[in-house]
Amino acid sequence: MGNTGIAPTMALADTLTPTAETATEQTQANEAKEVIDQTIQNVTDPLVNPTDSTTTASDSLATTDETTDDTQDQATEQEQATAPTAESEGDATNPTAEAPKVAKKANVVAASEITGTWGTSPYTFDENTGVLTIGAGELSGYTESPWSENKNVDAEAIKKIVLSGKVVAPKNSRLLFSGNTPAEKLTNVTEIEGLSQLDTSNVTDMWKMFKDMSSITSLDVSGFDTSNVTDMRSMFYGMSSVTSLDVSNFDTSKVTFMSYMFADAPLKKLTLGDTFKFVEANASLTSAWKREDGKGTFYSAEDFMKNYGTGDLTAGTYVSVETDTWGTSPYMFDKDTGTLTIGAGELSGYKESPWSSNKVDNKAIKKIVLAGKVVAPENSNYLFSTSTVGKDLTNVTEIEGLSQLDTSNVTDMSYMFFGMSSVTSLDVSSFDTSNVTTMSYMFYGMSSVTGLDVSNFDTSNVTTMGYMFKGMGSVTSLDLSNFDTSNVTDMTDMFFGTSLKKLILGDTFKFVAGKGALTSAWKREDGKGKAYTAADFMKNYGTGDLTAGTYVSVEIGTWGTSPYNFDETTGTLTIEAGELSGFVESPWSENKKVDATAIKKIVLSGKVVAPENSFLLFSGNTSADKPTNVTEIEGLSQLDTSNVTDMSKMFKGMSSITSLDVSGFDTSKVTNMQHMFSGMSSVTSLDVSGFDTSNVTDMANMFRGMSSVTSLDVSGFDTSNVTTMENMFYNISSVTSLDLSVFDTSNVTTMQDMFKDTPLAKLTLGDHFKAVGDTKLSAPKALNEGDQLTGNWIREDGQSKGYSPADFMTNYGTGDLTAGTYVAELVKSELKPQEYHVGDVNITGTYTGDMSLGRLTVNGKVVSWGGSFKDGQFSYYVGVGKLKVGDKVVLDGYNKEKELIDSKEIEVISESSGSIDQVDTYKLGDSTITGTYTGDIHKGKLVVNGEVISWGGTYKDGKFSYYVNSQIIKAGDQATIQGYDKFDTPLGDPQPVTIGEQLGQLTEAHRVGSSTVIEGNYTGDVYQGILLVNGEKVSQGGSFKDGKFSYYVGNLKVSEDDQVVLMGANNRGQQIPGSEIDVTIQTPTAEINELTYKIGTQTIKGAYGSDTQVHQGHLFVNGKLISKGGSFKDGAISYYVKPDLIKADDQVTMNFYDGSGNLLAENQTVSVN
């Protein structure tokens, strides 16, 4: 109970001390308030949590005892630390020598060094460098710090603090790196090294932890564990040199106090994490803050602390930014990017804008961003502009976040965006204009804006719209369908200088006094109604057919009595009901307004009567007059051609049209159709089957150049009055068939080039056709792909012979050239193979006629089907070496229907020559047969006793080498080698292989005891050995040189009953037959001469035979093994023993062994004297 009563007193005394400090620093009003708050907290905390208070009191009361104990411990440690020095000055060989006495002074080791402990952490202070080094341990509170009033280190002398090991911070770490009085403040410390070593996992209080460390420029607290901290007040207070902090690892989930945490710390950068949260936004951050990566917007310090952890204020690095205000809205300007960012608040009038007030250079602003809800003033005239000449925002290209602008109270929007000529896009779709009365000049001069959405504008209270859109030269469309102009009195030049092509108007829109300054003519986009001049459109909108809807600007005029209008946006020319005059009056003729190349589509919207002379009606007399870009003529069924006599060049040169409906044309009076469709190169189909041509006299060039038409039905043409057909079907290159069976050419005087560049596959002529002049009929095309043609025309039914195109035209109507259908004559089918040379991959040759498939037969057996037959050349794959000299090879040719057309026998020829000339004598057991050859030998065949053993060998520069298994050829065998070329053609006769003596022989093999090697002798060519134990192969290898060998067997264990055999092997590791030999096992011995030992000495001496390899001795005393070792060199034995080991009466013997552990001599007596 005594402790419980003391705790509050201790806490109160502790917290009252800062009040004295505050009294000496009257200018720090913030700190005064904080001290009062802390005093209240410390007085009340023990009452709230008496358990914690008791703990605190106990800790405080224990301080004196712990300090005394620490001092005694330090003295003891100092005495022990000096002991080695004393020893080094005395007798180094005597560990018991007494060291000189050292005076016990706890905190002074040397003149320049102060030591001590803080809690259990030892510390050292170097007075020369000002470095305080704190070692591993647990710190106690700040009152025990090395620089506190009752310690020996002067706080002002400390320049650097180093944590050299793991240091555990106390639970109460308030003022841990600070002090309670000015003399205890670490104002000269510039660096704390090793803060990552500080374990803060148990800390609950970090109040003023680094307060007033004004010289530190960088502080690494990124590794702090703050999961248990409740108090962070004034933690970094007064760190006036720190500009950046990383507290991304801070967990503030338990923190309840954070006031003045960053007070008087001029932070420019702050890194926060997901577990950080400001408490009551009173951490004393200043200025505004923005994400370093540029994302999101900027926030005032208060909003930043209040909202961190929500919205775009997520974990990351933030930088401080300087701001000013416009009204109550803070703003900042980034000179590097030219971006002006305006934060949430209420704007005042334009005169206080950043650029009008000369705080920001208007020319430097490139972009404006509204970063929060911004309330526009009631009078928003010139809001994003100015009334001062030269102060316009002409360089601004974008206003971002206009949806944040609250315009609900605005009454005046005149000049709002005046002169912003560089802005390309403006989003005013969310504007609340319900209270606006004036919009004059609102968008004046915004010449770069390409689209403007004002469809939601409420203009019910607007009275003036003069010059509203003036100068918006890039806007082509406006949706004013929601505009209510019932109260508008002024629309002067509202649309002046715009490039409007489309205007959407509603029921509540009305032009005022026709002063909107629209140009061109206007017509409903849906095609209903007629076109109106701009003046009539503005004057009459809202009456008749000028009702709510979408209108497009058009050019208007008349062609004959037919009115027309042209929509520049769509390129559509609409011709209304009436009678057309000649082509010289067409809208696109030289003296009209419509550019011929701008027309994309022509629409006949009513009954249009074509003139009698329709020469060039939809064409032109010059290249500039031709509407070559028209892709469609809609409504040609509305064209009345009943009175037309001349249709020459009617559609000439309309090269972009893909479809033309002339099926309803009345051509009964037409006499001239020359060039009617000439040059219509994109038309794919044309229906002229209903044309009445009974009065036509001129069809020259009628279809010339219609290269995309695939079929043309002229089978009903009456040509009895036609006199000229020159170039009629010139270059209709996609047409493959023409039926001219009803053509009567009795009056035709010229057919020059009639069929030029039109490669027909089929032509049907009648009894009344007769060619006149050179029609330039070309050779016929094949009806089927792959057909081989002679180039002649022949009756499809085969009832005529073949005729060249010229002869066909000249002689048609005579002999066998009678009425009927004519096609291409096919070439007779025949195979013409070339000689086949052994080794060729393909059989090749030429063919004629209808040939598409081959079949290969070899020696009466069908081998395969296939082959490539194209353009008179064929190739049939057979593979390398498949066909040999002497084979009977037949190639059959088939057509697509698999009908046999022709067969040819293929001659197989070989051009190879050569032979095996000589075979060297073969030694039994060898792996190679060698010899010489000439010519094209590529491989050989080995036959032994009439059986084919293998194919192969290496043949180069007249010499060959043939691999053979050493077991294959035996004494008495009959062997031959036959040479072949690379295509398996035999060259020369088989050559016999002479079998000679054995390759090599082992003559002696032995192993000494359990030696690791078998040694012996050999004769001949032996390259390796093969070791067998009881018939099983154990290993293979060995070293064979100059008739002697050594074969490693390691610690191979064999018994007397085991049969150990070693065989010889050739250079391929193959056994040499008959080379095997038994391995003899030799028992090793050694001659040991007299062994002597003199008592008291350290050596047993003796001798051994010089031909014996003694490697080790074993010493036995009275029958017990004592040691192993010894030195054995040049027949002398020397064996080390301890001086007192052997006594006079001892029985001493030795055993001796070779290097493989074989026993050489046993129980050899040692003479002791």
C-alpha positions, 0 to 999 in steps of 0.5 A: 500500500505504501507504493500505491501512495507514492506513485501519483506524487512521483508522476506529478513531480515528473510532469511539473518539471517541464513547466519550469522549462516552459517558463524560460521559453515564453515564446513556445505557446504550443508547448505550454499548452501541451505541458498543461495537458500532460500534467493533467494526464499524469495526475489522472492516469494513476487514479485511472490505472493504479496498477500501472502507477504502482509499477512506475513508483517501484521502478522509480524507487529502485533507481538508487539501488540499481545505480549503486549496483551498476557503479560497483559492477563497473568498478569490478569490471574495470579492475578485471579489465586492467588485469591482463595489462598487469600480467603483461608487465610481470611474469608472463609464465606465472598465471598466479603473479599478482597484478598491481593495484588499480584505483577504482573509479567507475566513470573514468577510464582515460583522460579522453573517455567516459564510461558508464551504464544506462540501465544495463547498456554500457556506454562510452563517450569519446571527448575528443570526437564527441561520439557517445557509443551505447552497447547492447542492453536494456535502457532505463528512463531518461533520468539515467541517460549519460547526459542527465544532470546526475551523470558525467557526460556534458549534453552539449559535448555530444556530437554523435550517438552510436547504438552498437548492439541491440538496445531495448528501449524502456516502456516509458521512453519519454524524453529518451534522447532529450532532457528535462532542462535546457542543459540536458538537451542534445542540441549539438547531436548531428547523427544517431547511428544504428537506430535500427538496433533500438527495440521499441516493441515494449514502448508505450510512451514516446513523449518528446522522445527526440525533442529539440535535437535541432542539429540532426538532419536525418533520422531513421525511425523506419524500423520502429515498432510502435504497436504498443505506443499510446503517447507520441506527443512532441515526439519530433518537436523542435527537430529544426534540421530534419526535413524528411521522415519515414514513419511508414512502419509506425502502427498508431492503432493504440495512440491516443495523444499526438499533439505537437508531434511534428511541431517546429520540424520543417518537414518537406517529405513524410512517408506514411504507411497503412497502419498510421493514423493521425489523432485529432489532426493536431500533430502540428504539420504545416503547409499543404501536402501532396503525394510525391508520385503526383497522383491525387491532389494536394491537401491543407495540413489540417485536411491531410491529417484529418483525412489520411487513410481515406480516399486517395490519401493512402500509404506512400510518400508525401511532400509539402507544398506552398499555397496561397488562397483565392477566396477561401480556396487554397491554390498552388502553382507548379512552375515546372509543369505550369499546373495551377491546382485549386483546392476546395473552398469558395472563390471570390471574384476574378480580380482576386484570381492568382493571375489577375492579382499578379501572384501567378504569371498568366502566360506560365499557366498551362493547366488548371486543376480543381482538386476539391469542391470549389464554389463559384461566386455569384458573379462569375464573369471573367472567372477563368479570364480577366478584363485586363488586356494581356492577362487572358489565359491563352496558354491554358490547354486544359481545365481538369475537374470542372465537375467539382465547380459548384455553380448553383449560386452563379447568376453571371457567367459572361466572359467566363472562359473568354479568350482561352484559345488553347483549351481543346476540351471543356467539360461543362456538362455538370454546370448548374445554370438554373440561376444564371441570367447572362451568358454573353461572351461566355465561350468567346474566342475558345478557338481550339475547343472541338466539342462542347456539351451544353445539353444540360444547361438550364437557360430558363432565366437567361436574358442575354446570349450575345457572342456566346459561342463567337470564335469557336472555329473548331466546334462543328456541332452543338446540342442546344436541345435543352435551351429555353430561350423564352427570356432571351432578348439578345443573341447578337452574333451568338454563332459568329465565327463558328464552323457549325455543321450540326445543330440540335434544337428543342421545342423551347428554343427560339432565335431572337431577331434572327441575329444568331449569325448562322451561315449556309443553309440548314436542313433536317438530318433525317431528310424530312422537309426542305433546306432553308437559308440561314436567314430563313432558318433563324427567322422561321424555326419553330414553325412549319416543318422547322420543328425540334430535331437535328439540323445540318448545314447544306449548300442549296441551288437548282438544276433545271427545275430540280432544287438540290442541297449538299451536305458537306459533312456527309458529302451527300447531294440531294436532288429533289423532284423536277426536270433536269437541264443538261450537264453544264447546269449540274451542281458540280459543273465549273460554274456551280458551288459544289466541289465534284470531288467532295460528293460521296453520294447522290440521292434522287428524293423525288421524280426527276425527269432526265433531259432528252440529251443526257450526255455526261448527265452524271459526269463532267467534261473535264477531270475537275467536273467528274464526281469520281468519289461518288460511291452510290446513286440512290433513287435511280428508279425515280429517274424518268428516262422515257424521253432520252435519246442520248445517253452517251457518257452518262456515267462515264468515269464514276470509278467509285460506284460499286452498284448501279441500278439502271434496271428501270431505265426506259431506253426505247428512244435512245440512239447513242449509248457510247461510253455510257458506263465507261470507266466505272471500274468499281461496279461489280454487277450491272443489270441491263437485261431490260434495255430496249436497244432497238434504236441504238446506232452507237455502242462504242466503248459502252462498257469499256473499263468496267473491270470489276463487273463479273457478269454482263447479260446482253443476250437480249440486245437488239443490235440490228441498227448498230453501226459501231461496236468499237471498244464495246467490251474493252477491258471488262477483265472480270467477265469470263463469259459473253452471250452474243447469240442474238447480236445482229452485226449486219450494219456494223462497220467497225468492231476495232478492239471490241474484245481487247484486254477481256480474256474470255473463257466462253463466247456464244455467237449466233447466225447473224454475227460477223466480225468486222475489223480486228476485234482483238479477241484474246486467247481463251481462258481455261474453264478449270484451273490447271487446264493446259491450253493450246491457245485456240478456240474450239466448239464446246461440243467438240464439233470443230477444230481449234482456231487461233483467236484471229482465225476464229474471228476472221472465219466465223460463219464458215466451215465448222465455225457455226453458231454455238458456244466456243471455249479453249482447246485443251492440250493432249495429255502426255508424260515426258519424264527425264532420266533418273539418276540414282540418288535423286530425290525426285523423278522430274519431267514435263507433261501436257494436257490434263494431268494432276496425279501420278502413281509409281510402280517399282518391280511390279509393286505400286509404291506410292501416289502423288506428285506435283503437276503445275504449268507443264512441269511435274516432280514426283518424290521417290526419296534418296536411294529408293530406286536402284540400278536394275529396278523396273520403274513405271510412272503413270499419269492421271487426271482429276477424275483419276483416269489413267492418261499416260504411262512411262517407264523410267530409266534408272542410271548410276554415275558412281564408280570405284572399288575396295582395292586392298584389305590389310591383314586383320589381327584377331581381337582387333576392333578395326579392319583397314585398307584402301579404296578408289572412286565413290565408295561411301560405305561397306558391307561386312560378310562373315561365313556368308552372313551379313554382319554390318554396314558402315565404315569411314572412307576418306582420301583413299583409305578406309577404316571399318569397325568390327566387334572383337568377338565377331571374327575368329580364326578360320572364318571367311570374311569379305568387304563389299564397297557401295556408293551413297545410294547403295549401288555396289561398286567393284567386287567383294574383297577378302579379309586376311585373318592374322595373328592375335592382337595381344596376350597377357603373359603374367599377372600377380597380386601381392597379398591384399595389395591394391594393384595387380601387376604383370607383363604382356606382349603385342597390342593390349590397351586395357584389362578386364578383371573377372572373379569367378566368371563375373566382370568386376572392373575394367581399366589399367595402365599398359606400357612397354610390356608391363601393366598395373591394374588397380583393384583397391581393397578387393577381397578374394579367398583362396577358392576364388578364380581371379582372371585378367583379360586383355582388351583392345583400344575400344575396350573390347576383349581380345580372345585368348588373352586371358590369364590367371592372377596369382596371389603372392604372400608378402614377407619381410626379413627383420634383423635384431630389434633393440631398445635401451631403457630411458630412451625414446627409440626402438632401432632395427633393420629389414631386408632392402627388397621389402617394402615395410610401411608400418610397425605395431608395438606390443608390451606384455601382449598389449598393443601400445602404438602404431607407426615407425620410420622405415627408410633404406633398410633402417627401422626407427620407432618412437616410444615414451621414455618411461614406457618400457621397463626392464622386465617387460616382454616387447614384440612387434609386427610389421606391415606393407603399404596395403596392410599385408602382414610381413613379419609377426611377433618380432622380439625387441631386446631390452637392456 
